[in-house]
């Protein structure tokens, strides 16, 4: 294993109001390398609506830094692009931006937000999902 990946781990979780009907939810699966302050992975945005915004998959990369903001010990930022289709009856697609930011504790629980084509979600919960590291222990 490369020395650059020492301490790397997998973080899985959600950003959004899980359980609220129609609320957009961003589910993330990220490889975190704290020594390099990097995160890379996949975000899947789901929303219980018809049309091109109901299921979006985004490859992301970003940064993670220590915060020291009370209970929030880390700050994370993510960015990626995905193919956004025009809603019917229009035809076509374009590259759209996805951005996310959140303040979390060491267990990956906290608060944050995300944005994607014409959607801006702020001040929503970030919740960890049992990660691979815990499952293997």
PyMOL commands that set and color helices and strands:
alter all, ss='L'
color gray80, all
select helices_A, chain A and resi 3-5+34-36+132-136
alter helices_A, ss='H'
color red, helices_A
select strands_A, chain A and resi 9-15+25-33+38-46+55-69+72-85+93-104+110-116+119-129
alter strands_A, ss='S'
color yellow, strands_A
deselect
rebuild
show_as cartoon
